[in-house]
Amino acid sequence: MIFDKNILINETLDNYFETWSHCVDTGDFVQEKFLDKIDKYIYKNLVKSFKQIEIYSLLQLKDMGVKLGLFDKLKIWFSGIEPIYNAEKKQKLKLEKMKAKKARSKSKRKPTT
């Protein structure tokens, strides 16, 4: 999980401004109050994305062996975000368990003769 935090922030801002520019283009025929609601919603998602980037940055520091403070550990714990490679491992384990369960259920079936 090696990434550059600034690159992620730049991509997030590019997506934010692209979405916002699409909303501004519709300003001629959409009422102001709806545009304000859309702006707030887009901004809320931008802040959420920045928080995710911060959590992934902390996870990377933790993997590199940097000792994190209590509040940083709490941020990670409350966010519920895991490193990407852990999520992939968990998904593989679930698939293996499901396959094993299916194999056991097939072996328990009695052959009909």
Phi and psi in radians as a Rosetta constraint file:
Dihedral C 1 N 2 CA 2 C 2 CIRCULARHARMONIC -1.861 0.35
Dihedral N 2 CA 2 C 2 N 3 CIRCULARHARMONIC 2.153 0.35
Dihedral C 2 N 3 CA 3 C 3 CIRCULARHARMONIC -2.574 0.35
Dihedral N 3 CA 3 C 3 N 4 CIRCULARHARMONIC 2.873 0.35
Dihedral C 3 N 4 CA 4 C 4 CIRCULARHARMONIC -1.834 0.35
Dihedral N 4 CA 4 C 4 N 5 CIRCULARHARMONIC 2.066 0.35
Dihedral C 4 N 5 CA 5 C 5 CIRCULARHARMONIC -1.033 0.35
Dihedral N 5 CA 5 C 5 N 6 CIRCULARHARMONIC -0.676 0.35
Dihedral C 5 N 6 CA 6 C 6 CIRCULARHARMONIC -1.147 0.35
Dihedral N 6 CA 6 C 6 N 7 CIRCULARHARMONIC -0.634 0.35
Dihedral C 6 N 7 CA 7 C 7 CIRCULARHARMONIC -1.130 0.35
Dihedral N 7 CA 7 C 7 N 8 CIRCULARHARMONIC -0.752 0.35
Dihedral C 7 N 8 CA 8 C 8 CIRCULARHARMONIC -1.101 0.35
Dihedral N 8 CA 8 C 8 N 9 CIRCULARHARMONIC -0.711 0.35
Dihedral C 8 N 9 CA 9 C 9 CIRCULARHARMONIC -1.118 0.35
Dihedral N 9 CA 9 C 9 N 10 CIRCULARHARMONIC -0.747 0.35
Dihedral C 9 N 10 CA 10 C 10 CIRCULARHARMONIC -1.091 0.35
Dihedral N 10 CA 10 C 10 N 11 CIRCULARHARMONIC -0.735 0.35
Dihedral C 10 N 11 CA 11 C 11 CIRCULARHARMONIC -1.131 0.35
Dihedral N 11 CA 11 C 11 N 12 CIRCULARHARMONIC -0.690 0.35
Dihedral C 11 N 12 CA 12 C 12 CIRCULARHARMONIC -1.106 0.35
Dihedral N 12 CA 12 C 12 N 13 CIRCULARHARMONIC -0.779 0.35
Dihedral C 12 N 13 CA 13 C 13 CIRCULARHARMONIC -1.146 0.35
Dihedral N 13 CA 13 C 13 N 14 CIRCULARHARMONIC -0.670 0.35
Dihedral C 13 N 14 CA 14 C 14 CIRCULARHARMONIC -1.056 0.35
Dihedral N 14 CA 14 C 14 N 15 CIRCULARHARMONIC -0.786 0.35
Dihedral C 14 N 15 CA 15 C 15 CIRCULARHARMONIC -1.116 0.35
Dihedral N 15 CA 15 C 15 N 16 CIRCULARHARMONIC -0.702 0.35
Dihedral C 15 N 16 CA 16 C 16 CIRCULARHARMONIC -1.076 0.35
Dihedral N 16 CA 16 C 16 N 17 CIRCULARHARMONIC -0.849 0.35
Dihedral C 16 N 17 CA 17 C 17 CIRCULARHARMONIC -1.224 0.35
Dihedral N 17 CA 17 C 17 N 18 CIRCULARHARMONIC -0.544 0.35
Dihedral C 17 N 18 CA 18 C 18 CIRCULARHARMONIC -1.138 0.35
Dihedral N 18 CA 18 C 18 N 19 CIRCULARHARMONIC -0.793 0.35
Dihedral C 18 N 19 CA 19 C 19 CIRCULARHARMONIC -1.113 0.35
Dihedral N 19 CA 19 C 19 N 20 CIRCULARHARMONIC -0.741 0.35
Dihedral C 19 N 20 CA 20 C 20 CIRCULARHARMONIC -1.132 0.35
Dihedral N 20 CA 20 C 20 N 21 CIRCULARHARMONIC -0.662 0.35
Dihedral C 20 N 21 CA 21 C 21 CIRCULARHARMONIC -1.160 0.35
Dihedral N 21 CA 21 C 21 N 22 CIRCULARHARMONIC -0.577 0.35
Dihedral C 21 N 22 CA 22 C 22 CIRCULARHARMONIC -1.136 0.35
Dihedral N 22 CA 22 C 22 N 23 CIRCULARHARMONIC -0.623 0.35
Dihedral C 22 N 23 CA 23 C 23 CIRCULARHARMONIC -1.235 0.35
Dihedral N 23 CA 23 C 23 N 24 CIRCULARHARMONIC -0.625 0.35
Dihedral C 23 N 24 CA 24 C 24 CIRCULARHARMONIC -1.192 0.35
Dihedral N 24 CA 24 C 24 N 25 CIRCULARHARMONIC -0.605 0.35
Dihedral C 24 N 25 CA 25 C 25 CIRCULARHARMONIC -1.098 0.35
Dihedral N 25 CA 25 C 25 N 26 CIRCULARHARMONIC -0.484 0.35
Dihedral C 25 N 26 CA 26 C 26 CIRCULARHARMONIC -1.549 0.35
Dihedral N 26 CA 26 C 26 N 27 CIRCULARHARMONIC 0.084 0.35
Dihedral C 26 N 27 CA 27 C 27 CIRCULARHARMONIC -1.085 0.35
Dihedral N 27 CA 27 C 27 N 28 CIRCULARHARMONIC -0.353 0.35
Dihedral C 27 N 28 CA 28 C 28 CIRCULARHARMONIC -1.245 0.35
Dihedral N 28 CA 28 C 28 N 29 CIRCULARHARMONIC -0.572 0.35
Dihedral C 28 N 29 CA 29 C 29 CIRCULARHARMONIC -2.158 0.35
Dihedral N 29 CA 29 C 29 N 30 CIRCULARHARMONIC 0.162 0.35
Dihedral C 29 N 30 CA 30 C 30 CIRCULARHARMONIC -2.010 0.35
Dihedral N 30 CA 30 C 30 N 31 CIRCULARHARMONIC 2.441 0.35
Dihedral C 30 N 31 CA 31 C 31 CIRCULARHARMONIC -1.174 0.35
Dihedral N 31 CA 31 C 31 N 32 CIRCULARHARMONIC 2.680 0.35
Dihedral C 31 N 32 CA 32 C 32 CIRCULARHARMONIC -1.044 0.35
Dihedral N 32 CA 32 C 32 N 33 CIRCULARHARMONIC -0.719 0.35
Dihedral C 32 N 33 CA 33 C 33 CIRCULARHARMONIC -1.123 0.35
Dihedral N 33 CA 33 C 33 N 34 CIRCULARHARMONIC -0.589 0.35
Dihedral C 33 N 34 CA 34 C 34 CIRCULARHARMONIC -1.272 0.35
Dihedral N 34 CA 34 C 34 N 35 CIRCULARHARMONIC -0.640 0.35
Dihedral C 34 N 35 CA 35 C 35 CIRCULARHARMONIC -1.126 0.35
Dihedral N 35 CA 35 C 35 N 36 CIRCULARHARMONIC -0.653 0.35
Dihedral C 35 N 36 CA 36 C 36 CIRCULARHARMONIC -1.116 0.35
Dihedral N 36 CA 36 C 36 N 37 CIRCULARHARMONIC -0.719 0.35
Dihedral C 36 N 37 CA 37 C 37 CIRCULARHARMONIC -1.119 0.35
Dihedral N 37 CA 37 C 37 N 38 CIRCULARHARMONIC -0.717 0.35
Dihedral C 37 N 38 CA 38 C 38 CIRCULARHARMONIC -1.148 0.35
Dihedral N 38 CA 38 C 38 N 39 CIRCULARHARMONIC -0.720 0.35
Dihedral C 38 N 39 CA 39 C 39 CIRCULARHARMONIC -1.060 0.35
Dihedral N 39 CA 39 C 39 N 40 CIRCULARHARMONIC -0.749 0.35
Dihedral C 39 N 40 CA 40 C 40 CIRCULARHARMONIC -1.116 0.35
Dihedral N 40 CA 40 C 40 N 41 CIRCULARHARMONIC -0.715 0.35
Dihedral C 40 N 41 CA 41 C 41 CIRCULARHARMONIC -1.131 0.35
Dihedral N 41 CA 41 C 41 N 42 CIRCULARHARMONIC -0.764 0.35
Dihedral C 41 N 42 CA 42 C 42 CIRCULARHARMONIC -1.127 0.35
Dihedral N 42 CA 42 C 42 N 43 CIRCULARHARMONIC -0.735 0.35
Dihedral C 42 N 43 CA 43 C 43 CIRCULARHARMONIC -1.130 0.35
Dihedral N 43 CA 43 C 43 N 44 CIRCULARHARMONIC -0.697 0.35
Dihedral C 43 N 44 CA 44 C 44 CIRCULARHARMONIC -1.053 0.35
Dihedral N 44 CA 44 C 44 N 45 CIRCULARHARMONIC -0.733 0.35
Dihedral C 44 N 45 CA 45 C 45 CIRCULARHARMONIC -1.191 0.35
Dihedral N 45 CA 45 C 45 N 46 CIRCULARHARMONIC -0.584 0.35
Dihedral C 45 N 46 CA 46 C 46 CIRCULARHARMONIC -1.107 0.35
Dihedral N 46 CA 46 C 46 N 47 CIRCULARHARMONIC -0.795 0.35
Dihedral C 46 N 47 CA 47 C 47 CIRCULARHARMONIC -1.096 0.35
Dihedral N 47 CA 47 C 47 N 48 CIRCULARHARMONIC -0.709 0.35
Dihedral C 47 N 48 CA 48 C 48 CIRCULARHARMONIC -1.077 0.35
Dihedral N 48 CA 48 C 48 N 49 CIRCULARHARMONIC -0.713 0.35
Dihedral C 48 N 49 CA 49 C 49 CIRCULARHARMONIC -1.128 0.35
Dihedral N 49 CA 49 C 49 N 50 CIRCULARHARMONIC -0.699 0.35
Dihedral C 49 N 50 CA 50 C 50 CIRCULARHARMONIC -1.109 0.35
Dihedral N 50 CA 50 C 50 N 51 CIRCULARHARMONIC -0.656 0.35
Dihedral C 50 N 51 CA 51 C 51 CIRCULARHARMONIC -1.136 0.35
Dihedral N 51 CA 51 C 51 N 52 CIRCULARHARMONIC -0.705 0.35
Dihedral C 51 N 52 CA 52 C 52 CIRCULARHARMONIC -1.109 0.35
Dihedral N 52 CA 52 C 52 N 53 CIRCULARHARMONIC -0.721 0.35
Dihedral C 52 N 53 CA 53 C 53 CIRCULARHARMONIC -1.073 0.35
Dihedral N 53 CA 53 C 53 N 54 CIRCULARHARMONIC -0.719 0.35
Dihedral C 53 N 54 CA 54 C 54 CIRCULARHARMONIC -1.104 0.35
Dihedral N 54 CA 54 C 54 N 55 CIRCULARHARMONIC -0.730 0.35
Dihedral C 54 N 55 CA 55 C 55 CIRCULARHARMONIC -1.128 0.35
Dihedral N 55 CA 55 C 55 N 56 CIRCULARHARMONIC -0.787 0.35
Dihedral C 55 N 56 CA 56 C 56 CIRCULARHARMONIC -1.110 0.35
Dihedral N 56 CA 56 C 56 N 57 CIRCULARHARMONIC -0.566 0.35
Dihedral C 56 N 57 CA 57 C 57 CIRCULARHARMONIC -1.146 0.35
Dihedral N 57 CA 57 C 57 N 58 CIRCULARHARMONIC -0.745 0.35
Dihedral C 57 N 58 CA 58 C 58 CIRCULARHARMONIC -1.127 0.35
Dihedral N 58 CA 58 C 58 N 59 CIRCULARHARMONIC -0.677 0.35
Dihedral C 58 N 59 CA 59 C 59 CIRCULARHARMONIC -1.113 0.35
Dihedral N 59 CA 59 C 59 N 60 CIRCULARHARMONIC -0.671 0.35
Dihedral C 59 N 60 CA 60 C 60 CIRCULARHARMONIC -1.139 0.35
Dihedral N 60 CA 60 C 60 N 61 CIRCULARHARMONIC -0.754 0.35
Dihedral C 60 N 61 CA 61 C 61 CIRCULARHARMONIC -1.069 0.35
Dihedral N 61 CA 61 C 61 N 62 CIRCULARHARMONIC -0.701 0.35
Dihedral C 61 N 62 CA 62 C 62 CIRCULARHARMONIC -1.102 0.35
Dihedral N 62 CA 62 C 62 N 63 CIRCULARHARMONIC -0.718 0.35
Dihedral C 62 N 63 CA 63 C 63 CIRCULARHARMONIC -1.170 0.35
Dihedral N 63 CA 63 C 63 N 64 CIRCULARHARMONIC -0.525 0.35
Dihedral C 63 N 64 CA 64 C 64 CIRCULARHARMONIC -1.353 0.35
Dihedral N 64 CA 64 C 64 N 65 CIRCULARHARMONIC -0.167 0.35
Dihedral C 64 N 65 CA 65 C 65 CIRCULARHARMONIC 1.738 0.35
Dihedral N 65 CA 65 C 65 N 66 CIRCULARHARMONIC 0.157 0.35
Dihedral C 65 N 66 CA 66 C 66 CIRCULARHARMONIC -1.320 0.35
Dihedral N 66 CA 66 C 66 N 67 CIRCULARHARMONIC 2.341 0.35
Dihedral C 66 N 67 CA 67 C 67 CIRCULARHARMONIC -1.370 0.35
Dihedral N 67 CA 67 C 67 N 68 CIRCULARHARMONIC 2.099 0.35
Dihedral C 67 N 68 CA 68 C 68 CIRCULARHARMONIC -1.589 0.35
Dihedral N 68 CA 68 C 68 N 69 CIRCULARHARMONIC 2.643 0.35
Dihedral C 68 N 69 CA 69 C 69 CIRCULARHARMONIC -1.368 0.35
Dihedral N 69 CA 69 C 69 N 70 CIRCULARHARMONIC 3.027 0.35
Dihedral C 69 N 70 CA 70 C 70 CIRCULARHARMONIC -1.070 0.35
Dihedral N 70 CA 70 C 70 N 71 CIRCULARHARMONIC -0.785 0.35
Dihedral C 70 N 71 CA 71 C 71 CIRCULARHARMONIC -1.172 0.35
Dihedral N 71 CA 71 C 71 N 72 CIRCULARHARMONIC -0.604 0.35
Dihedral C 71 N 72 CA 72 C 72 CIRCULARHARMONIC -1.163 0.35
Dihedral N 72 CA 72 C 72 N 73 CIRCULARHARMONIC -0.713 0.35
Dihedral C 72 N 73 CA 73 C 73 CIRCULARHARMONIC -1.108 0.35
Dihedral N 73 CA 73 C 73 N 74 CIRCULARHARMONIC -0.689 0.35
Dihedral C 73 N 74 CA 74 C 74 CIRCULARHARMONIC -1.157 0.35
Dihedral N 74 CA 74 C 74 N 75 CIRCULARHARMONIC -0.665 0.35
Dihedral C 74 N 75 CA 75 C 75 CIRCULARHARMONIC -1.015 0.35
Dihedral N 75 CA 75 C 75 N 76 CIRCULARHARMONIC -0.792 0.35
Dihedral C 75 N 76 CA 76 C 76 CIRCULARHARMONIC -1.131 0.35
Dihedral N 76 CA 76 C 76 N 77 CIRCULARHARMONIC -0.782 0.35
Dihedral C 76 N 77 CA 77 C 77 CIRCULARHARMONIC -1.145 0.35
Dihedral N 77 CA 77 C 77 N 78 CIRCULARHARMONIC -0.778 0.35
Dihedral C 77 N 78 CA 78 C 78 CIRCULARHARMONIC -1.228 0.35
Dihedral N 78 CA 78 C 78 N 79 CIRCULARHARMONIC -0.487 0.35
Dihedral C 78 N 79 CA 79 C 79 CIRCULARHARMONIC -1.226 0.35
Dihedral N 79 CA 79 C 79 N 80 CIRCULARHARMONIC -0.558 0.35
Dihedral C 79 N 80 CA 80 C 80 CIRCULARHARMONIC 1.349 0.35
Dihedral N 80 CA 80 C 80 N 81 CIRCULARHARMONIC 0.111 0.35
Dihedral C 80 N 81 CA 81 C 81 CIRCULARHARMONIC -1.473 0.35
Dihedral N 81 CA 81 C 81 N 82 CIRCULARHARMONIC 2.388 0.35
Dihedral C 81 N 82 CA 82 C 82 CIRCULARHARMONIC -2.002 0.35
Dihedral N 82 CA 82 C 82 N 83 CIRCULARHARMONIC 2.802 0.35
Dihedral C 82 N 83 CA 83 C 83 CIRCULARHARMONIC -1.037 0.35
Dihedral N 83 CA 83 C 83 N 84 CIRCULARHARMONIC 2.575 0.35
Dihedral C 83 N 84 CA 84 C 84 CIRCULARHARMONIC -1.043 0.35
Dihedral N 84 CA 84 C 84 N 85 CIRCULARHARMONIC -0.700 0.35
Dihedral C 84 N 85 CA 85 C 85 CIRCULARHARMONIC -1.175 0.35
Dihedral N 85 CA 85 C 85 N 86 CIRCULARHARMONIC -0.522 0.35
Dihedral C 85 N 86 CA 86 C 86 CIRCULARHARMONIC -1.200 0.35
Dihedral N 86 CA 86 C 86 N 87 CIRCULARHARMONIC -0.689 0.35
Dihedral C 86 N 87 CA 87 C 87 CIRCULARHARMONIC -1.126 0.35
Dihedral N 87 CA 87 C 87 N 88 CIRCULARHARMONIC -0.681 0.35
Dihedral C 87 N 88 CA 88 C 88 CIRCULARHARMONIC -1.150 0.35
Dihedral N 88 CA 88 C 88 N 89 CIRCULARHARMONIC -0.708 0.35
Dihedral C 88 N 89 CA 89 C 89 CIRCULARHARMONIC -1.093 0.35
Dihedral N 89 CA 89 C 89 N 90 CIRCULARHARMONIC -0.758 0.35
Dihedral C 89 N 90 CA 90 C 90 CIRCULARHARMONIC -1.110 0.35
Dihedral N 90 CA 90 C 90 N 91 CIRCULARHARMONIC -0.682 0.35
Dihedral C 90 N 91 CA 91 C 91 CIRCULARHARMONIC -1.145 0.35
Dihedral N 91 CA 91 C 91 N 92 CIRCULARHARMONIC -0.718 0.35
Dihedral C 91 N 92 CA 92 C 92 CIRCULARHARMONIC -1.110 0.35
Dihedral N 92 CA 92 C 92 N 93 CIRCULARHARMONIC -0.718 0.35
Dihedral C 92 N 93 CA 93 C 93 CIRCULARHARMONIC -1.093 0.35
Dihedral N 93 CA 93 C 93 N 94 CIRCULARHARMONIC -0.710 0.35
Dihedral C 93 N 94 CA 94 C 94 CIRCULARHARMONIC -1.085 0.35
Dihedral N 94 CA 94 C 94 N 95 CIRCULARHARMONIC -0.752 0.35
Dihedral C 94 N 95 CA 95 C 95 CIRCULARHARMONIC -1.108 0.35
Dihedral N 95 CA 95 C 95 N 96 CIRCULARHARMONIC -0.727 0.35
Dihedral C 95 N 96 CA 96 C 96 CIRCULARHARMONIC -1.117 0.35
Dihedral N 96 CA 96 C 96 N 97 CIRCULARHARMONIC -0.705 0.35
Dihedral C 96 N 97 CA 97 C 97 CIRCULARHARMONIC -1.110 0.35
Dihedral N 97 CA 97 C 97 N 98 CIRCULARHARMONIC -0.727 0.35
Dihedral C 97 N 98 CA 98 C 98 CIRCULARHARMONIC -1.114 0.35
Dihedral N 98 CA 98 C 98 N 99 CIRCULARHARMONIC -0.737 0.35
Dihedral C 98 N 99 CA 99 C 99 CIRCULARHARMONIC -1.115 0.35
Dihedral N 99 CA 99 C 99 N 100 CIRCULARHARMONIC -0.730 0.35
Dihedral C 99 N 100 CA 100 C 100 CIRCULARHARMONIC -1.131 0.35
Dihedral N 100 CA 100 C 100 N 101 CIRCULARHARMONIC -0.682 0.35
Dihedral C 100 N 101 CA 101 C 101 CIRCULARHARMONIC -1.135 0.35
Dihedral N 101 CA 101 C 101 N 102 CIRCULARHARMONIC -0.731 0.35
Dihedral C 101 N 102 CA 102 C 102 CIRCULARHARMONIC -1.124 0.35
Dihedral N 102 CA 102 C 102 N 103 CIRCULARHARMONIC -0.704 0.35
Dihedral C 102 N 103 CA 103 C 103 CIRCULARHARMONIC -1.132 0.35
Dihedral N 103 CA 103 C 103 N 104 CIRCULARHARMONIC -0.691 0.35
Dihedral C 103 N 104 CA 104 C 104 CIRCULARHARMONIC -1.154 0.35
Dihedral N 104 CA 104 C 104 N 105 CIRCULARHARMONIC -0.727 0.35
Dihedral C 104 N 105 CA 105 C 105 CIRCULARHARMONIC -1.182 0.35
Dihedral N 105 CA 105 C 105 N 106 CIRCULARHARMONIC -0.589 0.35
Dihedral C 105 N 106 CA 106 C 106 CIRCULARHARMONIC -1.209 0.35
Dihedral N 106 CA 106 C 106 N 107 CIRCULARHARMONIC -0.644 0.35
Dihedral C 106 N 107 CA 107 C 107 CIRCULARHARMONIC -1.269 0.35
Dihedral N 107 CA 107 C 107 N 108 CIRCULARHARMONIC -0.438 0.35
Dihedral C 107 N 108 CA 108 C 108 CIRCULARHARMONIC -1.359 0.35
Dihedral N 108 CA 108 C 108 N 109 CIRCULARHARMONIC -0.382 0.35
Dihedral C 108 N 109 CA 109 C 109 CIRCULARHARMONIC -1.130 0.35
Dihedral N 109 CA 109 C 109 N 110 CIRCULARHARMONIC 2.473 0.35
Dihedral C 109 N 110 CA 110 C 110 CIRCULARHARMONIC -1.542 0.35
Dihedral N 110 CA 110 C 110 N 111 CIRCULARHARMONIC 2.362 0.35
Dihedral C 110 N 111 CA 111 C 111 CIRCULARHARMONIC -1.220 0.35
Dihedral N 111 CA 111 C 111 N 112 CIRCULARHARMONIC 2.437 0.35
Dihedral C 111 N 112 CA 112 C 112 CIRCULARHARMONIC -1.645 0.35
Dihedral N 112 CA 112 C 112 N 113 CIRCULARHARMONIC 2.187 0.35
